Amino acid sequence: SQQGEEDPQALSIQEGENATMNCSYKTSINNLQWYRQNSGRGLVHLILIRSNEREKHSGRLRVTLDTSKKSSSLLITASRAADTASYFCATNTGNQFYFGTGTSLTVIP
Amino acid sequence: NAGVTQTPKFQVLKTGQSMTLQCAQDMNHNSMYWYRQDPGMGLRLIYYSASEGTTDKGEVPNGYNVSRLNKREFSLRLESAAPSQTSVYFCASRPRRVGVGTDTQYFGPGTRLTVL
């Protein structure tokens, strides 16, 4: 299975702090995506990084990709209570997508 | 635009009963997907349809069937429900692959299914 693993499984921080979560995957990729899932809701796409990119920014999000280690990290800066959610990384081979197990982030006001 | 819609939102079945989960998208996307989400397992792909008229198995297809009714609609059928199929089911769609960004999926709100 290409399913990735996120680390840590759960993370609790104070509002204003930065949150970092990591993702590892198993096979070569064209790109890697990060999604957010609020409790009881569907997943929402956050950011996509291509295999030839090492870092990408979008607002308060910073994603890095290390294809030699088959790993990616998502950094959320200056966290807010509204960032409380689960975060998943995903890779795909053609039409088949593989999601990690997710990191549950709690931001305490 | 409503995006991706799923019906029903909740369902309770008895073992052996059958039901169909409905999914529709109004974004003119080519590909559609069905996933199940279980605690600690992430999302696992059940079936997908790369384009109207085609369907393919994903990682966990056993016990399910699908129908790509037209470009908008993709249904998931449980012929004889089992307690192991208790899960949250998500439908997703994706635009036609023509460049960067088309690997993004758009998800529906989910159907929470309990099989007793």
Boltz contact constraints between the chains, C-beta under 6 A:
constraints:
  - contact:
      token1: [A, 31]
      token2: [B, 103]
      max_distance: 6.0
  - contact:
      token1: [A, 42]
      token2: [B, 90]
      max_distance: 6.0
  - contact:
      token1: [A, 42]
      token2: [B, 107]
      max_distance: 6.0
  - contact:
      token1: [A, 42]
      token2: [B, 108]
      max_distance: 6.0
  - contact:
      token1: [A, 42]
      token2: [B, 109]
      max_distance: 6.0
  - contact:
      token1: [A, 42]
      token2: [B, 110]
      max_distance: 6.0
  - contact:
      token1: [A, 43]
      token2: [B, 107]
      max_distance: 6.0
  - contact:
      token1: [A, 45]
      token2: [B, 104]
      max_distance: 6.0
  - contact:
      token1: [A, 92]
      token2: [B, 103]
      max_distance: 6.0
  - contact:
      token1: [A, 95]
      token2: [B, 48]
      max_distance: 6.0
  - contact:
      token1: [A, 95]
      token2: [B, 50]
      max_distance: 6.0
  - contact:
      token1: [A, 99]
      token2: [B, 42]
      max_distance: 6.0
  - contact:
      token1: [A, 99]
      token2: [B, 43]
      max_distance: 6.0
  - contact:
      token1: [A, 100]
      token2: [B, 42]
      max_distance: 6.0
  - contact:
      token1: [A, 101]
      token2: [B, 42]
      max_distance: 6.0
  - contact:
      token1: [A, 102]
      token2: [B, 42]
      max_distance: 6.0
